[in-house]
Amino acid sequence: KQWYQRRVREMAPDFMTFGVPTRPSTPVYDLLENRYQDRWIQATRDAELAQKEQEKQARRFINNGHIQDTRTSLLRKQVIKVEDPQLWHMPRWRKVKPFLATFPSDSAKDRAVKHNDQERPARRGKFGQGIYVGAKN
């Protein structure tokens, strides 16, 4: 063999052509037997089985459709009763009765407040205390 033929073989490996690696040939036998489809179906099944296994693991923590209560969830559900603090009044004015009573009784006052609350959506204004508004078509 000539020296230049040996030199070319040493410079370019078999898996490269002009310095670019060659792509492996497509296995025609695998294409004809639908092996790529079979591999894809198997991978999909494996993913579904893994997901079902995760769901089973999640269901272990659930009893009869109800999630077990933890200390945190119990504390969230518990309603802490807080009494509104009374407004502060000067001691000398605590025993003084109101000077003007505009309602004949407390029940009449409660009925008037209830009626006002029911009418509020039909009134204009930020607090529903303005003029009446007609229905819009």
C-alpha angles and dihedrals in degrees: 000000000000122000093242092056090054090047093054092051092050093050101047120047119216094253094057132071118194090343094306119108113242120238117244113254118258110255102240092192090061091049093051093050093046091238092152089057091047091051091049092049091049092049090050091050091049091051091050092049091050090051092049090050090053090050090051090052090051092048091056089073092053121081119198092338093307124107114233112255118243125199091261094051091048091052090050092052094048110093112217110214112225120185115216109245114243117248114263116253130185109258093237092058099046096093097043114111121220112275097216125042111189098178123062092223143359092254090056089052091049091051091050092050091048091050091049091052091051092051095046098094091058094054129082126233140066095287098029094253100116134091124313118271122212123229116276120227 
